[in-house]
Amino acid sequence: MRIAVAQMNTQAGDFEFTAQTMLEYAQRAQQQGAELVIYPAPTLTGLLSVPEADTEGLFADLSEIINSLSEKLPIAALIPVVTEFDGSAASEALLVRNGAVTPLKLTAQIAHMSALARSASSAQTSGENTFELAKFEAGGLTFGVAFTYDDLDAWQDVDDSLDAVIYLPYFGFAVDDSSSAMGMAVAESRYLGDVEEFDSWLIAANAVGAYGNQVFCGSSFFLSPSGDLVKQAASFSEDMVVCDVDQDTIENFDREDTAGVYNSALTTWGVLATGVRDYTVKSGFDGVFIAVDGSLNSLVTVALASDALGPMRVHVLLLPNKDSRATSAAELLTARLRVNKVTVDSTVFSTLTDTKLVSAFGYAYADQHNYLTLETADKTILALKGTEISSAHSLWPLGDMYHADILDLARVRNTFSPAIDHAVLENISEVVTDGLENVAPTPQERIEFVDYVLTSYLEWNKSISAIVEEMGKVDEVKTIISMLHARQKDRRNTTEVLEMSSKSLTNAQIPHASVWQDRIRDTKASESDLVESLRNSLREIQGASMHLPELSVDPAEAQEGFKDMLELLKELAQESDAQIGMVDPKMWRGPFSEN
């Protein structure tokens, strides 16, 4: 069976234009002999979150546009829909075929409920999450659908024979997750292990571009059961790839693409540039404004903006600096990249007596010209110092990158062209913090120590006690964690950050109104029964809320409860020949049971 992946960059919620583009991709896929076209998860809705009052209208418009597509698509299509409820992402995969629309996850859930009602017990169903795993049959092949790593893990545990798993990620690139780089990092990712466990194809359909604060890198791929990267889409641009997926010809592929060595810094630069470009354009700004103080962060931000938007749309204000090397580096970069240098009358500039006034002047200038202000602070600076002032139209492109990583970004940028003065790279400035002067002998080592402590606490969820046990330096670790908490109130207006890690400062859930803070404890001491009971109780409550179908249900009530949903499904999937059912046990073939 020939399958196409349409790697698209869309504007979330622009349903009519997006639907027309989806139709054009499907027509191209048909011309290349494809029988099924797969679209990425954010294609229609992005990661759209709307007020509860607008939910009904959103679904009404979605239904209208999907029904329209079902009448026009020349081949079968898998269309994901992702939205947000109560802060959590909710996803569905819609199979559009022969003019009919079938919601695969909903179908699988109703199949599970049907089996539950007929068995009068949950004991005969297998796996606590399998009811959410959607699958379908087409072209004589069986496909499973996964949206998350948890879904991929769940498919490994299901006793079901699949020919291919279709992966539709709705989370963007993260520096600390090589798998998020998709085809660019297959050799370093989880996916080789996945296909070995599945003993089937893995088809990854990734989006490209920025959707809110998340950035997708493209690089969709087809990975064969033997672990060969058979097809790979372009990185950082729209593309379409077509591949023959046939279990009878596994050994006879024309391998057009091979997995290269993954370069994390190079990929990160491409993702950041894509994010800056898309955030600026999709938000309706005419360009970007950057206040350049000669620091490495400010120089990297200028180079990033120039690569993303072109020099004509980058406008920089060179700030006075007592360090002549920093001033020279800023002037040199501006000349090399040919970005627009904002000129300010010297008498006006002399009235800007402190940094806040300078910033306010820059924000006013940017707003006057409809420019997005690019702030230059990174994750380490925001963690330890926060920000004193910002604009409502500010974006922190480096706000989820640690300070030590900025040097790697500058070096990889200079491999394209030597834009950033080498002298600045050799004299990286550190985040000056009282109490950390003696943590290491060199500035580079001090920066790395601070970043490691922050990473351990934020991304790796290590307690302060565990960090001290690993690294020692009790006072220094306490200082870093204390400053992270103390500066939370100064970060409340820094929500517009390009998310580049598994946990940004915005998502770190650090309270600013609580005086409690964890202390260093004896990790070897035995835990009290009360603490253990409390933890277990909270986990059980959370687990129960996440798996409501596992609760005891009267069969008669269950049948009545999903009768209306069955009627809805029958309307959506009328005359469909889709072979859809629950994953295990195989009690329900076709979209509806006899009940």
N, C-alpha and C positions, 0 to 999 in steps of 0.2 A: 504494500500500500504506500502510495506517495503522499507525504505529509509536508505542509509548509508552515513555517513559523514567521509571522509578521511582526518583526521587531519595530515598534512604533514609539514615537514621542508625541504626546498629545497634551491638550489643555484640558484639565479635569473639568467635567461638567459641560463642555462644549459639544453636546450630544450630536447635533445635526452635522457639523463639520467632521467630527470624528467618525460618525457612521458612514459618511461619504468616502472618507479615506479608507476605512475598513473594507468597504465594498470594492474599492479600486485594488487593494491588496488581494482580495479574494479572486478578482478577475485575473490578475497577474498569475496567481497560484494555479488557477484553472488552466491558463494557457501553457503552463509548464507541466501539466498533467497531474497536479495534486488533487486528491479526493477529500482532504480535510485541511483546513487552515486554523491555526491556533494563534490567539491573540494574548498579549501579556496581561497580567492581573490589573495594572492601573489604567488600562486603555480608556475605559469609559469614565470612571469616577475618580481616578487617581486614588488618593487615600482620603476621600471626601468625608468630612464630618459636618453635618448640618444640624440646626436647632430641631428639637423634637417636633415643634410645630410645623416644620417643613418636610418631615419625613414622608408623609403621605404624598405630597406633591412630587418629591424626588422619585419615589417609586412609580408614580403615575407616568412621569416623563420617561423614566427608564423603560417601563413596559411598552410605551408607545414606540420608542426608537428601536427596541429589540424586535417588536412585532413587525416593524417596517423592514428591518434587516432580514428577518426570516422570509419575507416575501421576495427579496431581491438577491440574496446571496446565491451565487451559482453553484457552490459546493457546500458540503457540510462544514460547520464552524464550531469551535469551542470558544465561548465568550465568557470570561470571568467578570464578576462584579464584586467589588470590595467597597465596603463603607464602614462606618464606625458607630458603635452603640455603647454608651456608657464608658467611653474611653478605651474600648477594646475593638479590634478589627473583626469584622464579620465578612465572610467570603462565600461566594456561590459560583458554581461553574454551570453555564447554560449551554447545552448541546442543541444547536440549531441544525435541523436536517429535514429536507423535504417539506419545508414550510412550517414545521412544528418546532416548538421550543420546550425543552425538558430541563428543569432544574435538577442537576445530578445529586447534589448533597441533600436536598430536601427529599428527593426520591429515596435515597439510601436511608434517611432517618425514618421515613414512613414505612419502608420495608422492615426496618428493625422493629418498629412499633407493631406492625402487623404480625411478625413472628412472635413478639412478646405476648400479644393478645391471644394468639392461637395456642401458645404453649402454656398460658396462664402462669408463667414463671420466667424469670430472667435467667434461670439456671441453664437453659438450653442454648442461650446465646453466647457467643465467644468474644472475649475481649471487651474492655470497657469503653474503648473509643472507636471500635470498628464501624459503628453505625454512622459515623460521619465521613467515612471514606467512600468517595464516589468512584464509580467505574462505569464503563459503557463498552459496547462492542461495535466495531465498524470494519468493513473490509475483511472480515474473517479473523480479526485480531481483537484482543481484549486489552483495554486501556484503564489504568488507574490514574486518579488525579490527586495531586498533592500541592498544598499552598505553602507549607512550612516545613522546617526540619523535623518537627514532631510528626507531621504526616508521613514524611519519608521513613522515619523510624517505625511508624505504625505499619506501613506496608511491608516492612521486613518481617514483622511478627505475624502477618496474616497468612493463613494457609490457603492461598489462592494463587492460581496460575495466571500470570500476566504476561503479555507480550511487550508492553511498554508502560512506563510510568511517566506521566506528563507533569512537570514541575512548573508551577506558576507563582514565583515569589512575589510578595507584596512588601517586602522590606528591602531597602536599598543597600548600597555598598557600605562596608565597614572595614576600617583599616585592620582591625584585630580579628577579622574573619575572612580568611582567604577564599572560602567557598562563595562569598558574596561577589567575588570577581568573576564568577561564572567560568566560561570557556578559557579565559586568560590564565586561570590558575587550576585547571583540572588536575594536574599532577600533584598539587599541594592541597587539594580540596577533599571533601568527604565523598565526592561523587563516584570515584572508582570503587570504594567500598560498598556504595549503594548498589551499583549494577552487579557486583559480585553476589550480594545478598539476594537481589531480585532475580538474578539470572534472566534479565530482560533489558530492553532498551531504557534509556533515560533521555527524555526530550525536555529540555529546559527552555522555556519561552520567557525571556527577560525583557523588561522595558528599557528605554534609554531616555535620559533627561531627568530634570528635577520635578518632583511632585511634592509641593510644600517644602519641608526642610530635608527631605530624603532625596538622594541622587542615585539613579540606576545607570549602570555602565554598559548595558547591552551585552554583547558576547554570548548570545543564545547558542545552544549547541545540541547536537545529537551524539549521544554516547552509546556505543554498541554494547551488547552483553559481555563481550570479551574485553571491554575497557578501551576501545579505540575511539578517538575523537574523530568521528566521520565527517561532521559538518560543524562549522563555527561561524556565527555571524560577526559582523564588524563590531568594533568597540567604539562607544561614544557617538555613534551615528545610526540613523535608521537603516534597516536592511531587511531582506527577506531571504531565508534559506529553505531549500527544498531537499528532501531526502527520502529514499525508498526504505521503508521499514518492513522487512519480510523475513520471517524466521527461517525460510528455506534457503536464503542466500546470504547468510551471515558472513561466510568466509570469502565472499566475492565483491567486496565494496571497493568503489573508487574513492580512496581516501584523499580528499582535496586539502584537508587541514590537519596539521599536527600540533600538539601542545608544545609551546615553547617554554622557556624558563620564565617564571613569574617574577616581575619586577614590581614590588609593592610601591615604592616611591613614585615610579613612573605612572603606574595605574592611579595612584592617589592624586597626582597632579592632573591627570586627564579628568578624573571625577570632579575635582574642585573647579576646574575650568568649565566643565559642563554645567555644574551647579550654579556658578556665577552667571553664566550666559542665560540659562533658562530662568533663573529667579528674576533677573533684570528684565528680560523680554516678556515673560509671562505675567509679570506684575505691572507692565505698562510703563516702565521707565525709559527715558531716552538715552541714558548713559549712566556712568558711575562717577562718584567723587571720592577722592582719597586724600586725607591729610598725611603728608609724608614727613616724618621726623628723622629719616636717615637710619632708623633701626632696621635690623634684618627683617623683622615682621612686616614693616611698611614697604620695604623693597620687594619682598616676595608677593605682597598683595597687589602691588602695581603690575608686576610681571604677570601674575595670574589674571588680572583683569584685562590686560592687553592681549593675552593669548585667547581669552574667552570672547571678547567683544571687538577686538581690533583697536588700534591706538586712537582712532578718531573719536571713539566714545568713552575714552578714559580721561578724566580731568583731575589733575593733582595740584595740591597747594603745598609748596615746599615750606616747611616750618623752620625758623631759626634754630640753630643747634650750636652749642659751644664746642662740640667735637668737630674739628675741621674735616676729619676723615668721613664722618657720617654725612656732612653737608656735601662733600665732594662725591660720595657714592650716590646720593640722591640726584644730584645734577647729572652725573654720568648716566644713570639709568634712564632718566627722563629723555636725555638726548639720544641714547641708543634705541629706545623703544619708540621714540617720536610721539609720545603721548602729549596731550594738551596741557600746558603749564598755566595755571590760573595766576594772573597778575593782580596784586593788591597794592593800592596806593600806600606809600610808606607812612603817610600821616594817619591813615586809617589803621594800619597795622600797629602803629605805636600806641594806639589807645587800647589794644587788646593786651591787658597787663597780666593776665594769667591764662592757664591752659583751658579753663572752662569758657572764657570769653572767646578764645581762638576756636574752640570746638563749636560754640554757638554761631560764630560767624560762618564757619564751614557748613553747618547744617542749614542756615538760612540761604546761603548761596546754592546749595544742592537743591533745596525745595523750590527756589525761584526758577531753576532750570529743569525741573523734573528729573533730577539725578538721584539714583540710589547711593546712599553713603555706605562705603565699605569700611568697616572698622578693622583695626589691625591686631587687636588683642587675641592671643591664643588661649587654649584651655587652661594652661598653667597660670597664666596671668589672671584670667577671670576667676580661677579657683582661689588664688591667694590674695588678690587685690580687688576683684570686682571691677566696676566701672563707675566713674563719677557722674557722667552725663552722656546721653545718647539721643539720637533722633528717632522719631516714630518711623522713619524710613531708613533705618540702619540694618545692615546685615553683617554678621561676623563669619566670613568664609573660613577663617582659621580657628573659630571658637570651639571646635571639637578636636583640635590637633594639639598634641603636647609640645612644649617648648623645644625639646630636643629634636622633634621631628621636623621642625621648620628648617633646620640646617640641611637635612636630607632633601627636602623639597627644593631649596635653593641650589643645591649641587646638581640635582637631576635637571632643573630648569636650565642651568648653564651648559648642559650637554647639547641642548638645541642651539644655543648661541650664548656667548659669554656676556650676558646682560648685567648680571649682578657683580659688583666689584669684588675681586678675590680677597682683597684686604678685609672686607667686612666678614667674609666667611671664616677667616682665620681669627677673628676677634669677636666671637659671638657674645652678645650681652646676656646677662643672667637676670632672673627675677630677684631683685634685691629684697631680702627678707631678714629682719632681725632674728637672731637665734640660729641661723643656719650657716654662719660664716665658717664654722669649723667642721662641717659635716664631711667635707672632702677637700683635697689640696688644690684642685683646679676648678675653674668655673664650669667646664664641661661636665665634670664628675658631679658637681653639686646639682646641676640641672638634671642630670640623669637620676640622681638619688630622689629628688623631689618628684619627678615624673613617675618613678617606680612606686613610690608610696601612694601617690594619687591613683595610679592605675590599679594597684592592689586593692585599694579601698573602694573605688568606684566600679570598675569593670569586673574585677575578680571577686568582689563581695567579701573580702577578708576583713575581719575585725581588727581594731587597733591592737588588741592583744596578740593576734596572730602575726601582724606585721612586725611588731617589736620582737616577738620570738624568733622570727626569721632574720631580721636585719640588725637587731640591737638598736643603739642610738635612741634611747627612750625619749629624751627631751626633744630631739629634733622631730621625731615622728609625731609626738604630741603637738608640737608647734604647727606642723603642716595640717594635721586634721582639725585642730582648733581654728586655724585661719580659714579653712574650707567652710566650716560651719558659720564662723563669724561674718564672712563676706556674702552669705546667702542673700541677705537683704539688699546688697548692692548688685545682685545679679538678676533681680526680678524683672528688669526691663531688657534682658538679653535673650529673649526667647527666639529671635530670628537668627539661628545658627545652622549652618549646613552640618547635618548630623553625619559624622564620619567614624563613629565608634559604636560599640554595642550598647553604650550608655552615656549619653551626653549629660552635661551638668543640669540641663533643663529637666531631664528624666531621672535625676539622682534622688529625688524625694527627700531633700534636706530641708527640714522645717526651719523657718526664720522666726517663728513666734514661740518656740519651745526653748527652755533653758537647759533641758536634759541633754547630756552628751555622754557617750560611752567612755568608760575608763579602762585602764589596763588591768587585766585580771589574770589569775593563775589558771592557764588553760589546762593544766594537768589535774587540777582539783576536780573531784567528782561533782557532778551536777546534782542539785537537789531534786527530789521526786516532784516537788511542786513545779519547778521550772520545766522539767521534762513533760509533765502532764499538761501544762499550759500550752507548750509548743505543739504537742500531739493533737490537743483539742482544736487549736486554731487550724492546723493543717487538715484535720478531718472535716471541719466546717467548710473550709475553702474547697476541698475536694468534692464535697456533696453539692456545693453550689455550682461547680463546673460540670457535674455529671448528673443532672437532674433525672434523665431517663433511667438511671440505675435505681431510683427509689421505687419502693413497692407500689405497684399500680394494679388496680382491679381490672381484669381483662375487659369487662363490659364497658367500664369507663374509658379505657384506652381506645376501644373501637369507636365509641361515640366521639371521643376527642379528636380523632383524626379523620372522621368521615368527611367533614367539610374540606379538609386539605386534599383528600382524595379527589373530591369533585373539582377542586381548583387544578390539580395536576391533570385530570382528564381533559379539562378545557385547554390547558397549555400543550399537552402532548397528544391531542386527538389525531388519529391516523398516523402516528409516528411508528416507524419500524425499529426504533432503537431497542437494543437489548440491554436493559439497565436493571440493576438489582443490588441487593445488599452483598457485602463482601464475604460474610461467613456467619452462619451456615448458608448454603445456596438453596434457599427455600422459595425464592421469589424471582422468577425470570420474567422479562418484559416489564413495562412500566407499572403494571397494576396486578394485584393478586385477584383471585376469584372472589375474595371477600370484599 
